[in-house]
Amino acid sequence: MAFYTSSRDVRLNSDSNLKAKCMNMRREWEDSTFLLTHHLGNDDGSLKWGGRDFQDSARDLSIREGRFLEGNFRAMSGMWKHDSMDLEQYLSNSDGALRAVDDKQDYLLDESWHQVECYVGHEASGLCLDLDNGSSSNGTKVQGWSHMAGNPNQIWYLEKVNVNSVLSAWTLRNRKSGTYLDLSSGGSADGTKVQAWQQSVGEDNQRWFLTTQQEGSDAGLMFVTE
């Protein structure tokens, strides 16, 4: 998820590394530290992502507006230059931990998918989320099945619970049955049944965090419109 909108108390510590409180998927705030000194360098008086030890030739460092790193940096001529960098372009919040955006990680599905119908497919297997026989009975199993274009058993309507929050969960309603993707009794044990159930307003059983993985990672979910 975006770093700036899900972090607070962003600051530099005495070693010029970044510290912040980051919200995790349970909406709890966690302390996190990111080693800027392992990712930032000084390129002739300008900050450069992909370098190291920028702090060795820097002074007057500060964080502005919770996202901009700025300070004065020594150029090869010996002169000092002022520069700043928007850390939002390079950092993200991965479930309460600061990460570089080029690290392998999960990203929360963005709001452009709100009120969209799509297939939900597994990247590695190619199977799609499928409602068994399209039944509208409570407790009908949800399974993986080969993609069948136009099959309403595999088409899900995505809706954010809170459209004004980047950290909002989602509900998934099946086109054929009108029932919702549901975790049986909200259980936390491995092997808990995933099923379809009539809408239960306000129940966490039907609220899901939807993530996608960046290109080059292993298995992940794919959200594909018709």
C-alpha angles and dihedrals in degrees: 000000000000113000100216098048095047102042136075139180089037111182146141120257126216091276092055092250122134123256127184145150108248128193116237127206090271088059091248123136116240130187112243135179126200121196101231088170089068094052108032129070138174114249106191094314097326130100113250125192111222096041133094143236098019089162093069090074101030139092139178092033119180144155115240125199091352094286114050120086110202139168145118119292130195116243125210088261090061092249121127120238128194115231139163137195131202102229090195087079093058108029136061137179112246106192094315099327128100112239137173110254090236091059118100105264147129124269125204112245108259127239094257086085093060110125093004126135114222148147116259108216135182110238099215100042101028091225119141131221103263133186107223108254089336089273119174093206116121111254096029108155123249113216145169115266138167112274114267113187113232094008105141090207086072100040117097130188111222121210130172114230090217113022091191095060127076087203095055123132122231138228123217118209121191116234095217101046105021088226125127135243103259137183107223109255088338088277121182098200122110109260096031109159120257109210145152121262138170113272115288105192112219094007116133090212089081099040117098136182107225118205137177127202125229121254114283096032124116124254121349144145121282121204109204126177121217 
